[in-house]
Amino acid sequence: MDALGPALSGLSAASAGLAVQANNIANQRSDGYRAKRVELAAQPAGGVAVQGVSQDPSPTVPGGSNVDLATEAVQGMALDVMYKANLKVVQAEDKRMKATLDLKA
């Protein structure tokens, strides 16, 4: 069972989510800006893929955007956990591969 592929897809998805989140925060005060969200989908072989980026349909405030910093903070924490969990899998797989190579040496 290959754990590296799904973990790498999770790292990629978390990175994409963090990039969209950073863009939302940077444009928080831009007139008419609508927050964006990364849409993720599970892959049949394991892992996750970015399906696309959607806009938050909630109304904007006059002279500003619909970016809510509290929502962005919570999503940022979830993306951080997602990234760290997938990184742990990559590190564990690396350690396992090194141990296997050491046995063969």
Backbone hydrogen bonds, N-H to C=O, Kabsch-Sander energy under -0.5 kcal/mol:
donor,donor_aa,acceptor,acceptor_aa,energy
3,A,1,M,-0.7
7,A,3,A,-1.5
8,L,4,L,-2.6
9,S,5,G,-2.2
10,G,6,P,-1.9
11,L,7,A,-2.2
12,S,8,L,-2.2
13,A,9,S,-2.4
14,A,10,G,-2.5
15,S,11,L,-2.3
16,A,12,S,-2.2
17,G,13,A,-2.3
18,L,14,A,-2.3
19,A,15,S,-2.0
20,V,16,A,-2.1
21,Q,17,G,-2.4
22,A,18,L,-2.4
23,N,19,A,-1.8
24,N,20,V,-2.2
25,I,21,Q,-2.4
26,A,22,A,-2.4
27,N,23,N,-1.6
28,Q,25,I,-1.2
30,S,27,N,-1.9
32,G,64,G,-2.9
33,Y,30,S,-1.8
37,R,54,S,-2.7
39,E,52,G,-3.2
40,L,38,V,-0.6
41,A,49,A,-2.3
43,Q,47,G,-2.1
46,G,43,Q,-1.7
49,A,41,A,-2.5
51,Q,39,E,-3.4
51,Q,49,A,-0.6
52,G,39,E,-1.2
54,S,37,R,-2.8
56,D,35,A,-3.5
61,V,65,S,-1.4
64,G,61,V,-2.3
65,S,28,Q,-0.8
66,N,33,Y,-1.3
69,L,67,V,-0.6
72,E,68,D,-2.3
73,A,69,L,-2.3
74,V,70,A,-2.2
75,Q,71,T,-2.6
76,G,72,E,-2.3
77,M,73,A,-2.0
78,A,74,V,-2.0
79,L,75,Q,-2.5
80,D,76,G,-2.1
81,V,77,M,-2.2
82,M,78,A,-2.4
83,Y,79,L,-2.6
84,K,80,D,-2.6
85,A,81,V,-2.6
86,N,82,M,-2.0
87,L,83,Y,-2.3
88,K,84,K,-2.1
89,V,85,A,-1.6
90,V,86,N,-2.1
91,Q,87,L,-2.5
92,A,88,K,-2.6
93,E,89,V,-2.6
94,D,90,V,-2.3
95,K,91,Q,-2.3
96,R,92,A,-2.4
97,M,93,E,-2.6
98,K,94,D,-2.3
99,A,95,K,-2.3
100,T,96,R,-2.2
101,L,97,M,-2.4
102,D,98,K,-2.3
103,L,99,A,-1.7
104,K,100,T,-1.5
105,A,101,L,-1.1
